[in-house]
Amino acid sequence: MMATEYMSITDVIEKTAINRTTILYRIRKNSKGFPQPDAIIRHDKLVTYGWLPETINNYIITNKKKENNND
């Protein structure tokens, strides 16, 4: 069985052009404007978030549709 690959927050920043602080704020506030991580890895006091590529791709597609509807 192959391991599932997740996108790191750095990957998500590069793909969405949303900054780290905004992403962390939105996921901590459980904002409907950004998808919750698909994986959360806790190690000591650190937390690592991961998103499936499909999750971020769907987010991008959905937001582009919203932007186009506002034109």
C-alpha positions in Angstrom: 0.0 0.0 0.0 1.4 3.4 -1.0 1.5 6.2 1.5 -0.9 9.2 1.0 1.0 12.4 0.1 -0.3 15.6 1.5 0.5 19.2 0.7 2.4 21.1 3.4 1.3 24.6 4.4 4.2 25.9 2.2 2.9 24.0 -0.8 -0.6 25.5 -0.1 0.8 29.0 0.1 2.6 28.6 -3.2 -0.5 27.2 -4.9 -3.1 29.6 -3.5 -1.0 32.8 -2.9 -2.6 33.1 0.5 -0.1 33.9 3.3 0.6 31.6 6.2 -0.9 33.8 8.9 -4.2 34.0 7.0 -4.4 30.2 6.4 -3.6 29.5 10.1 -6.2 32.1 11.2 -8.9 30.6 9.0 -8.3 27.0 10.0 -8.2 27.9 13.7 -11.4 29.9 13.5 -12.9 27.1 11.5 -13.7 29.6 8.8 -15.9 28.5 6.0 -13.6 30.4 3.6 -10.8 27.9 3.7 -10.7 24.0 3.9 -9.7 22.4 7.1 -6.6 20.2 6.9 -7.0 16.6 5.8 -4.2 15.6 8.2 -3.0 16.9 11.5 0.3 15.6 12.9 1.1 16.5 16.5 4.7 16.2 17.7 5.7 17.6 21.0 4.2 21.1 21.1 4.3 21.5 17.3 1.4 20.8 14.9 1.9 20.0 11.2 -1.1 20.4 8.9 -1.5 18.6 5.5 -4.0 18.9 2.7 -4.8 16.5 0.0 -4.1 18.0 -3.5 -7.8 17.5 -4.4 -8.9 19.6 -1.3 -6.8 22.6 -2.4 -7.7 22.2 -6.1 -11.4 22.1 -5.2 -10.9 25.2 -3.0 -9.2 27.0 -5.9 -11.9 26.0 -8.4 -14.7 27.0 -6.0 -13.2 30.4 -5.3 -12.6 31.1 -9.0 -16.3 30.4 -9.7 -17.2 32.8 -6.9 -14.9 35.5 -8.3 -16.4 35.0 -11.8 -19.9 35.3 -10.5 -19.1 38.6 -8.8 -17.9 40.2 -12.1 
